Amino acid sequence: MGVIDLTGEICVGVDVGGTFTDAVLTDGAGIWRAKAPTTPADVGQGVVAALEVAVTRAGSDITSLLPAVRRFGLGTTAVTNALASRTGRRVGLLTTKGFEELVSFARGRRVHDEEGWLTPPPEVVSPRCTVGINERMDRDGNVIRALDPAEVVAAARLLVDEKGVEALAVSFLWSFRNPLHEQQAIAAINEALPDIPAISGAALHPAIREFERTTFAVLNAYTQGAFKGIDTLAADLAAKGLRAPLLLVHSAGGSISVDEARRLPIGLAESGPAAGVSAAAAVASKTGSGDLVTCDMGGTSFDVSVVAHGQPARRTRGELMGVWTALSLVDVESIGAGGGSIAWIDARGMLRVGPRSAGAEPGPACYRRGGMEPTVTDALLVLGYVEPARFLGGDMALDEDAAFEACERVGKPLGLDARDAAWGIRQLALAGMIKAVRSRLAARGLDPRTHALFSYGGCGALFTPSIAAALGSPRVLIPELASVLSAFGAATADVRRERLKAVLAHFPVDARVIEKDAAELRAGVLDDVAADGIPDADRQVTFEADLRFKRQVWEIPIPLPDGPLGDEEMVALVDAFRDEYGQRYGRGSIVLNAPIEFVSLRAIGTGRTLKASIDAMDLEEVPAGTPSEPVGRRIVWVDRGADGGVDVDVHSGEELHPGHVVRGPAVIDATDTTIWVPDATTLEVSPHGTLVLEART
């Protein structure tokens, strides 16, 4: 591709995954990428290793490159891993007296454990570390019982000295109406115990629903320690010459500064999947596709989201690693069906796949790093989908014998040989993926026949054509940067900050009141974006209104029109809400003249940044419809039994150019991914290098 121009607009994007750390590097004229094993003990080692490989491929070295970088974006699993492994700080909770068991009750929710049993959600704050404070506000924010700061300090000392608490969360009833008591409590704790982080629920998320507001504060306190690795990485990169600020991708798909992430580490949860969905929307727009289901298959999970009219679907509350909480994030559903997901036999004698993962260490059996249990990657190797000598372009050869032995061990108690066991592993993983995709579409009332599947991640393209066939989706799109798309997203995400204010009014709503609230939120969110280093000309603010029918539980965010708000705009807002509600739940579910509530107003501040673009890829074209020449053949097992193998053409991903056509069944071996083209399917390469798969009729 040539040598990188160190005087160009150099952007770097890195995504730290559960198994691999991906890096993307561009100077505006070319793009280079690389993978390196993730280093859980020290995230920085994997980041630097991946970056060094990419820089070497670009014909430079990291010492020369870093001072020239103008944008460095990072997606990280540090916070997600702390939640998943339950290795966060020991948290204490101060709440309104009489509501000490609010979090442990978890609203009666139950989640599936690894054995499939329903159990209470995993604990992030122990009931023994929860203390009720004798204070009270009413629903309008009026003080009923004043807070005694001495009582707060005594409770905090008790939790720290006797319970070993390392961080405190404060969340009182109705604090979103009047945060006075939480402010007083935080001030008292900071003065008495300056070394103990204290988090206010109302300061983080001033919205109705005390449970979600409380768990949000608790989770933020819980994940404070997960940020240490990022601080160390930022310092290491600066020492190596990086002058550009490190931008971290957060759960809503935008970027934030290191300082903001330190204040709100829980916002980094699901940052990698969010970066991938945002990048998918940007890349797919180049092919004219605005309605998508994104399918990201990494090493530990399969993540599904929806892009409608070019915008990623978002939500403002939901489950995060088993805990129901408030958090603005890209609406991603994850299941344990990644390349490293382990196959096992449950107590009923049934074969299962995931959610446990082999991760980067020890990894699948075929990695030869000490892993002995069979994974999805091992199964794909046994079935012939993956070529052992070409994994990661030949940089990492796989042990086919180890994969066979692992699959044979799990299959033996079931009377299955290695290949039949591998086929079963793939089928179980595929069934879970189909269910997850169908669930996302159904939740938003969308027709799979109108949505293309956008496939990325290391081995996602070995499954998405089968998912599309099962759902009746018309096309599968596989970007040229499929295996490192989340890293590319980290190099493209604009700065995004949000502020929220509860409204709690029934329509008709006085537009002047909303205008006043909007002005207050606008000023605050512009200050936030400015603090992230965005100049005035690159700042923009938009608004969303959370609406619901009276006494319903769920709100729907509806964009507010630009410009001044009047009675006509309020009427249009109600009409837009009814349209969206009918789209999701059916027109027949709307009761005539049902009252509508304006629950909250949200300001979204965006800061435009320098970003990578797929236009930088200089791809050689061939005449449209030119057949690709195969480079070999191999047996791929598409069914169980002796007759399940099919002899298919093998194509080189490096030799596919815009205009090429491949007719299935075929396998495409690229440098860092493998693509399966099923029978009766045609693959075409678009001008931007995106592979477009469509079933032949």
C-alpha positions, 0 to 999 in steps of 0.5 A: 500500500505504500509508506505512511506520510508523517505530514498527513492527517494521521488518525489511529484507532485501537480496540481492546477486545477480549481476545485480540487488540486491533489497531487501524492507522491512516494518513488520509491516503492509505489505511494499515491495520494489525492485530495482537493478542490482548494482554489482560494484566496490562492492557497497554502492552497489547495496545502498543504491540498492535500499534507497532505491527501496524506502523511497521506495515506502514513503513515507519516506527512508533517513535516517529509516528506518535508525535505526528498523530493528530487523532488517537481513539481507543475502545476498551474492555477495561470497564466491561471486564471489571463488571463481567468478572466482578473485580470492581471496588468494594462499594458502600451505599448511603440511601434514604432510611427505609430503602436500604434493600432497594438494590438487593431486591432488584425489582424481583428480576432474575437472570440466567446463570452459566448452568441456565438456572434463574438466580438473583442478579450478581451483587455489586453492593452488599446489603451489609454495606448499605446504610439508611440516612434519616432524611426525606424529600417529597415528590416536588423536592420539598424538604420533609426531614433535613439531612444531618451531615454528621450522620452521613460522616458517621455512616461513611466512617463505619463503612470504610473502617469496619466494612472495608469499603473503597468507594461510596455511592449516595442516592436519596429518594426524589433527589432528581427533583432537589439534589440538595441532600446529596450535595450536602452528603458528598461535601461532608464525605469529601471533607471527612474522608478525602481519599474515598471517592464519593458518587452522587446519583443525582449528579450523574443521572438526574432522572426519575426512577430511584432504582436505575439512578441508584445502580448507576451511581453504584456501578460508577463507584464500583468501576473507579479502579478499572481506569488505572490501566487507561491512565497508565497507557495514556502516560506511556503513549505520552512518554513515547511522543503522543501529543494528541489527546487520547479520546475514549469511545463511550457506550453511546458511540461517541468519544470523551476525554480521559478526564471525563472518563475518569469522572464517569468510568461506567460510561466506557462499558460496551465501548468496543461494540458501540464503536463498531456500530457507529462505524458500521453506519458510516461505512454502510452509508457509502453503499446506500444502505441506511437500514441494517442489523449489525452483527459483530462476532469477536472473541468473547461475544456476538453483539447485535444492534440495529441501524435505522435511517443511518442512525444507530439505535440507542437506549437510556436504560437496560441491563448491563452485565446482569445489572439493570441500570440507567446508561445512555448507550448504543442498543446492543444485545450480546450473547456468549457466542464468540470465537473463544466461547467454550463448548461444554456439557451441562448437568442434563447431558446436553451440549452447550456453547458459552457464555464462558470464554477462553479469552486471550489467555489461554485461548482456544485449544488450537492456539497452543497456549495451554487451552484444552477446552473446545471453542467455536474457533476450534470447531470452525477449524475442524469443519474446514472453514478456517485454514490453519496455516493462513490464520492472521495472514500466516502470522499465527499458525493454528494447531489442527490436531489440538482442535480435533482432540478438544472437540473429540473430548467434548463429543465422546460422552455424547457418542459424537466424533470430533467432526460431529461435535464441531458441527454441533458447536457451530449449530448451537452458536448459530442458533443463538445468533439467529435468536439474538438478531430476531429479538433485536428486530422484533423489539423495534417492530422491524421487518428483516426483509427490509434490513441488510445484515452488516457483518464484522469481527474476526469470524462473523462472516462465517455465520452471517450468511446463514443468519440472513438465510434463516431470517429472510434478510436480502443482503449481507454486507462485509466491509473491507475492514471487517476484522478491525471495524471497532478499531476503525470506529474508535478513529471516527467517533465524534465527541458526544456529551449528554445532559438530562432534566426531568420534566414530568408534565402532561400534554399540552406542555407549555413550550416556554417551560421546555425552551427554558430547560433547553437553554439551561441544558444547552449551556451546560452541554456546550461547556462539557464539549468545550472541556473536551477541547472542541473549538466553538465552530465544531460544537453542535447541540440537539435535543430529544424528548422522552415521551410515554403514555400516562402510567406506562413504564417505558419512554420513547426518545423523540428528536426535537425540531431545530429552532424555537419551540412553540405550540406547533412544534409540541403538536408535531412532537406528539404526532412523531411519538404516536408514529414511533409507538405505532411502528414498534407496537402496532397502531392497534395498541394506541388508545384514542385520546390516551394522555401523553407524558413528557418525562425528560428532556435530553441535550446531546452535545457533539464535537466534530473531530478529525476522523478516519475515512474509508475513502482513504483506501486506494483500491484497484478496480476491475470491470464490474462482473469480473469472476474472481479466480480461485487459488485452491480448493478445500473441504468444508463441512456444512452438515454432520455425517460422512456426507457433510463435506463439500469441496469448494473453491478458495479465493484470496481476499488480497486478490479481490478488487472492486468489480469482482464476483464470486459464486458460492459455495466458496471460501475467501481467506483474507489476511485477518478474517475468513468469509463463507459464501454459501451455495446459491449465493453471489458475492460482489465487491463494491467500489469501497471494497465492501463485499455484498452477498445476495442469494441467487433466485 
